[in-house]
């Protein structure tokens, strides 16, 4: 299997849903040649979140909005937007119906379902594409589980052990749907029948890596959510993965670190968590000296953040106490969920 091959998520479906003009306008603008994420974000801010106004405003004013936002070739884009208006809006209506049939919601900033925690970001996402349960993004017991894409055996053991305990405590595991530590966190949730949240660094209709396609379907089937701020067809790149990490840190109530280098996505998430004043802790199995990628854990220790050895019963008890003071843990979670009963 080609692990990094991309897949299209959506199939053609016949329409049977209500069409919201602001959502349609977002999807329509994404279809205009030359118009991308940055341009639409600039228009969203200039129009006070009312993208549906873009089709009716004067060309001169539209140009001023784009020019002030330093969008290249603003004149050509104004012409494209106006000339393509009818065509792209018709196509957007079809796309929107497909999204609804696939249970993908578009949640705009300022609307009731938008997660309050994202407002703490300096640059909160203007919109989110959410496949699955939108309300899960506001769960009070979200724990981000982050770490390297290439963990050691001890790192994988720590991730599995931590994830098992988090599920038993009633936490919602959030991660980035990448291979390695992310995948272990999501897989543990799915295996124990618990909802989990995946935050993407690309558009909602791209599956990357391709090998996560089945896991992603299972996340939705188990009542979880997959979320992205990018346009549906936006491809992945390094900067988008970095920006994805700020959303992970913001949605989480606590951030758990497994294994990672000082220059990595894990380190970026830790940095965002500190900016947002999110509690941080690390986990390990045995001595840190056996971890090849221990820099981020060592950085936690330097900042007096706890690092728990999950091989040690006393540390496991300390971890539970640590979480209990920061999250509304469900003390009867296991007893009420037969899926988890055998693991309690």
Beta strands, then each sheet from edge to edge (+ up, - down):
strand 1: 7-8
strand 2: 104-108
strand 3: 127-132
strand 4: 142-146
strand 5: 172-175
strand 6: 196-199
strand 7: 206-207
strand 8: 225-228
strand 9: 254-257
strand 10: 279-284
strand 11: 307-309
sheet 1: 1+ 7-
sheet 2: 2+ 3- 8+ 6+ 5+ 4+ 9+ 10+ 11+
end
